[in-house]
Amino acid sequence: MKFIFTLTKYSTWIAIFLLCSCESFLEIDAPVDETVSETVFDSKKTIESSVVGLYSQMTSSNNYAMNGFLSVYSGLSADELQNTSVTANIEQFRTNELLSTNTLLLNNLWRSYYAYIYHSNAVLEGLQATKVITEEEKQPFMGEMHLVRATSYFYLINLFGDVPLILSTDYESNRRLSRTETTKVYEQIINDLLLAEKYLPAEYPSSDRIRPTLFAAKTLLARVYLFTGQYNYAKSKADEVIGSGRYELEKQLDAVFVPSSKEAIWQLYPTNTSYNSSEGFAFIPSSATARPAYMLTETLLQAFENNDGRKANWSSMRKIGNISYTFPFKYKIRSGIEKTEYNTVLRLAELYLIRAEANAQAGNIQEAVKDINAIRIRAGLENLAQNLSKEQCLSAVMKEKRIEFFAEWGHRWLDLKRTASANAIIGGLKESWQHADALYPIPETEIAKNPSLIQNPNY
């Protein structure tokens, strides 16, 4: 008997899209309609279509949660980016004076992540009930949905603090949920990632890396363990990915963000027909004479060492009149139908720096420096000495991570907050900075709909 899954009054219906332009997805049948319905769970192909459709949903709109938002807006919130023209909603991120009525915050971030979570929950419930495939066949799909849900909650709690923990599609109970303590959300994230690690295969289903494997789960576990101060576990998971031999640091910096990158652990295929990566579309000027919308801050430019290949390869400069604008140039393609760059979600360089920080925290300075130097050598820089103090080593990790991941997935913004550095660093640069600015406000619309939600302080 077919399993019938019915959506209720949830504010965002789940759109199930099929990537019709991506060769590796062509063999997957699309569901008949655009909601999770009886057709989704009546065959393995339509189940796979519902999973793949979530990735399409992530990349269909520019500067949304998993498609550029973190690189652009969190970069503004930190000390990486400056917008070159004043637009009220965007300027609020740069000045750290976000209003709870900001529509970018509501539509591009909060609602997007909860749409991914709701989609994941719906597929997980459907998989649990359906009998058309075996339990073994269900596991990779379950692994992907657990990973997406964990990823979504990781960013939600690091941006907003405590958030409602929604693990079902029951609208009546979900709409009244209050905020769950971050520590408990982290517990759920770790549980989800451990299940993803268990269920996901080691091999990619195609030559591309646009469907996550167990190594994506291990990478995210390493990150989460680092963020929660579980350094031994963070090192262990980083060891597993680095030691797998499946990935390697690209020797050429220009090769890091392309589909053939040996460094990529998980990428998203760009489904919007107008551009490749959202970052390329956001950062690269629209014409030869146009001013870039965002430029690198002077403090970031000064942080680069002389002869750092990342400044030469991952940034570019445009002079308009008497003003020079240096902008992110990790992605080289602004627009075009042909897909030659993918949105790189996870890459190997992060594991080296996670392991370096974990080793430094444990006092294993020489091992930490080896990993820092692996990143520095690729950038064309000299090795650091191995006789650093613990504090010097941790500082070197943070500096290297700042340079390696500038304007990329909000790494800098999240690191400033987790290391309790935001007050000193951002506060020293922006007069309007207050301690409470480290958390984004809960969108006013969501609080109005759910009286159980309480706003973050000072908003």
Rosetta blueprint (number, residue, H / E / L):
1 M L
2 K L
3 F L
4 I L
5 F L
6 T L
7 L L
8 T L
9 K L
10 Y L
11 S L
12 T L
13 W L
14 I L
15 A L
16 I L
17 F L
18 L L
19 L L
20 C L
21 S L
22 C L
23 E H
24 S H
25 F H
26 L L
27 E L
28 I L
29 D L
30 A L
31 P L
32 V L
33 D L
34 E L
35 T L
36 V L
37 S L
38 E H
39 T H
40 V H
41 F H
42 D L
43 S L
44 K H
45 K H
46 T H
47 I H
48 E H
49 S H
50 S H
51 V H
52 V H
53 G H
54 L H
55 Y H
56 S H
57 Q H
58 M H
59 T H
60 S L
61 S L
62 N L
63 N L
64 Y E
65 A L
66 M L
67 N E
68 G E
69 F H
70 L H
71 S H
72 V H
73 Y H
74 S H
75 G H
76 L H
77 S H
78 A L
79 D L
80 E L
81 L E
82 Q E
83 N E
84 T L
85 S L
86 V L
87 T L
88 A H
89 N H
90 I H
91 E H
92 Q H
93 F H
94 R H
95 T H
96 N L
97 E L
98 L L
99 L L
100 S L
101 T L
102 N L
103 T H
104 L H
105 L H
106 L H
107 N H
108 N H
109 L H
110 W H
111 R H
112 S H
113 Y H
114 Y H
115 A H
116 Y H
117 I H
118 Y H
119 H H
120 S H
121 N H
122 A H
123 V H
124 L H
125 E H
126 G H
127 L H
128 Q H
129 A H
130 T L
131 K L
132 V L
133 I L
134 T L
135 E H
136 E H
137 E H
138 K H
139 Q H
140 P H
141 F H
142 M H
143 G H
144 E H
145 M H
146 H H
147 L H
148 V H
149 R H
150 A H
151 T H
152 S H
153 Y H
154 F H
155 Y H
156 L H
157 I H
158 N H
159 L H
160 F H
161 G L
162 D L
163 V E
164 P L
165 L L
166 I L
167 L L
168 S L
169 T L
170 D L
171 Y H
172 E H
173 S H
174 N H
175 R L
176 R L
177 L L
178 S L
179 R L
180 T E
181 E L
182 T H
183 T H
184 K H
185 V H
186 Y H
187 E H
188 Q H
189 I H
190 I H
191 N H
192 D H
193 L H
194 L H
195 L H
196 A H
197 E H
198 K H
199 Y H
200 L L
201 P L
202 A L
203 E L
204 Y L
205 P L
206 S L
207 S L
208 D L
209 R L
210 I L
211 R L
212 P L
213 T L
214 L H
215 F H
216 A H
217 A H
218 K H
219 T H
220 L H
221 L H
222 A H
223 R H
224 V H
225 Y H
226 L H
227 F H
228 T L
229 G L
230 Q L
231 Y H
232 N H
233 Y H
234 A H
235 K H
236 S H
237 K H
238 A H
239 D H
240 E H
241 V H
242 I H
243 G L
244 S L
245 G L
246 R L
247 Y L
248 E L
249 L L
250 E L
251 K L
252 Q L
253 L H
254 D H
255 A H
256 V L
257 F L
258 V L
259 P L
260 S L
261 S L
262 K L
263 E L
264 A E
265 I E
266 W E
267 Q E
268 L E
269 Y L
270 P L
271 T L
272 N L
273 T L
274 S L
275 Y L
276 N L
277 S L
278 S H
279 E H
280 G H
281 F H
282 A H
283 F H
284 I L
285 P L
286 S L
287 S L
288 A L
289 T L
290 A L
291 R L
292 P L
293 A L
294 Y E
295 M E
296 L E
297 T L
298 E H
299 T H
300 L H
301 L H
302 Q H
303 A H
304 F L
305 E L
306 N L
307 N L
308 D L
309 G H
310 R H
311 K H
312 A H
313 N H
314 W H
315 S E
316 S E
317 M E
318 R E
319 K E
320 I E
321 G L
322 N L
323 I E
324 S E
325 Y E
326 T E
327 F E
328 P E
329 F L
330 K L
331 Y L
332 K L
333 I L
334 R L
335 S L
336 G L
337 I L
338 E L
339 K L
340 T L
341 E L
342 Y L
343 N E
344 T E
345 V E
346 L E
347 R E
348 L H
349 A H
350 E H
351 L H
352 Y H
353 L H
354 I H
355 R H
356 A H
357 E H
358 A H
359 N H
360 A H
361 Q H
362 A L
363 G L
364 N L
365 I H
366 Q H
367 E H
368 A H
369 V H
370 K H
371 D H
372 I H
373 N H
374 A H
375 I H
376 R H
377 I H
378 R H
379 A L
380 G L
381 L L
382 E L
383 N L
384 L L
385 A L
386 Q L
387 N L
388 L L
389 S L
390 K H
391 E H
392 Q H
393 C H
394 L H
395 S H
396 A H
397 V H
398 M H
399 K H
400 E H
401 K H
402 R H
403 I H
404 E H
405 F L
406 F L
407 A L
408 E L
409 W L
410 G L
411 H H
412 R H
413 W H
414 L H
415 D H
416 L H
417 K H
418 R H
419 T L
420 A L
421 S L
422 A H
423 N H
424 A H
425 I H
426 I L
427 G L
428 G L
429 L L
430 K L
431 E L
432 S L
433 W L
434 Q L
435 H H
436 A H
437 D H
438 A H
439 L L
440 Y L
441 P L
442 I L
443 P L
444 E H
445 T H
446 E H
447 I H
448 A H
449 K H
450 N L
451 P L
452 S L
453 L L
454 I L
455 Q L
456 N L
457 P L
458 N L
459 Y L
